[in-house]
Amino acid sequence: MTIDAGANAKQLITIVLAAALAVVLAVVLGSGVVGPSKSASAQGSNRLAISTTVYPSPTNSIPIGTRMDFLITEYNPTSSRVRGVTVNDQLPAGVTYVSAKPSQGQCNPMADQPVITCQLGTIPARGVAHINVVVRATARGTHSNVVSDNLGNQASARFTIVRRLYQ
């Protein structure tokens, strides 16, 4: 039995693989620049690396009403597993929450707050966990999506929402 996943699934798989490769390269090369949105990554002195990337790209002209994806990647470059990993995504002004889906564990949006908390559990040695947060662009301006984990790592990605191209 063959299932045709379609162009959207193939594109998402390509994006996830590209983001994972970008994280590995950023960790190995220490560049701190990940993905097409030039995500920033500030790492604590511990064993994990975190990054976030905004889609669609380019990120400097996203029209109001557009569905956006924040791809968060938590990477464990060590030879030991890391237990009890939790990631928080502080959603910026200018977007509304739609959904959050982790590759492992579970995500819970906080009631009446723009914070999404994801309990990823254990990340194996040299393992990666992803979270795809879906939002809708609602207000013009330049915004930053800030993510952090419970080990002190933080990353952010900037994007600009513009007026609709046609109304």
Helices and strands as residue ranges (DSSP letters): H 6-29, E 33-34, E 39-42, E 49-55, E 62-63, E 67-75, E 82-90, E 95-102, E 106-109, E 115-123, E 128-137, E 141-149, E 154-162
